[in-house]
């Protein structure tokens, strides 16, 4: 490999990382920045030429990357999730998917003059959203709980379903180019579908059994999953051309729905790998975009985008929510927010590559149109989402709830005190015993790590604006503080001092570890003794006639847990905090004070 190629590959990786990091900081879908960087490096500046860099390896590299992305996405599709999240979500990922497909296909055929098959492929591709684009928008917009839950689960579940639809349409197009008669067309297409589904089921079940029986050591599970996906994809392609993507998608769905199969560690690994693949893949794919082809689409592409935004989205949302408890304002926002993301970009680029090889007319216009929809929906909905949600009156106020890391006695005590004071609280822990006790106490819980990719995908942070890291594990507290200081702000991230020895050996120095509760005067062991026996907590309002000095003189033994401001905001007072009139002080009542 020459120095130029090595420089280009390393540059792609570094640029991808910067885009992902910047997207995390500014809370925008990373795909937008990746596409913009790719277009800048490729057609605008001419620094990156993927065809010259990869040569004949471009198609197989893109194919394997897309296969891994689809497999990772399909691992999140559990049939029980569709049944378990209400009629609206079920309708959106079935009826809504078909509505979007029809409107997008008809619009492409009518406005762009595409043939029905290419238009149907475009329509199938843009039925896909995905958690990587919808979750950042939800966190930025902060809609009400009911509509945000629907948006979130639709994004997760429609990802693999839309991908399956797109793969089936693509396979049908490929068959039409080789079949001489309608009978041959149907038999060849049936062979691809049956072979892909059959091999996917067998492979998914076999690998699921390997995981269930623990035939692999932990450190080889991720490697085995990656090798299995590539092997199954290659095997399917050799048996029936263009069946590989369908096979790996079915493999993931089957594996996700097997009982007693733990694959969360594999999913975490696949997410990390997908992060790298997505970063590199989209910069490379965007660098191949022909800007002249984009410009040739002209205003017609904008009109098609507006049809999807103003007609397709609302029609999908209002149709699928008939008879539900969602208010019309929530339905309107549901129809407005549906960005397209990673899977749409990945499969459109791969399909275009293969169709261009076949000489299919209009294939060169597929990627520019799909990327126009991706960039357009993300930009429009990112810029307008907050304003529209506020105008509709369904945007949550500034979040005042607390995410508590840990489910030990101290965490449960703080959680209950916050809940009784009227604040939203969520306890996150991997300790099942602690989580069970918290749930029995009536506290909302999340069983899993608050710092994992799984937690980021499944934890509902709506209404939460502060972090309280109260785990017995110093390292976990520090990781949580580092992770959430950009989510909530450095001033809203708190932790507790461990024992002096643990604090000295393991804790991160400085503000990276979070603000110490009670100025670090009490350790986690001190707090555990304080809450032993579930002492009473009492909330007292500070008034003009009863200042904080009066409170401390009257209740010298009370230990202040937190303060609620007149506007409902929570503060965990430190030494420089000034408690003023209108604040409500929640404190632990010591036995001496109760006598």
Secondary structure, DSSP 8 states (H G I E B T S, - for coil): --HHHHHHHHHHHHHHHHHHHHHHHHT--HHHHHHHHHHIIIIIT----HHHHHTTHHHHHHHHHHHHHHHHHHTT--HHHHHHTHHHHHHIIIIIHHHHHHHHHHHHHHHS---HHHHHHHHHHTT---HHHHHHHHHHH-B-HHHHHHHHHHHHHHHHHHHHHHHHHHHHHHHHHH-SSHHHHHHHHHHHHHHHHHHHHHHHHHHHHHHHTT-S-HHHHHHHHHHHHHHHHHHHHHHSTT-HHHHHHHHHHHHHTSTT---HHHHHHHHHHHHHHHHHHHHHHHHT--HHHHHHHHHHHHHHHHHIIIIIHHHHHHHHTTTSS--HHHHHHHHH-----HHHHHHHHHHHHHHHHHT-TTTHHHHHHHHHHHHHHHHHHHHHHHHHHHHHT-B--S--EEEEE--SHHHHHHHHHHHHTT--EEEEES-HHHHHHHHHTT--EEES-TTSHHHHHH---TTEEEEEE--S-HHHHHHHHHHHHHHH-GGGEEE-B--HHHHHHH---GGGG-EEGGGGTSBHHHHHHHHTT---EEEEE--SSS-HHHHHHHTTT-EEEEEE-TTS-EE---TT----TT-EEEEE--HHHH-
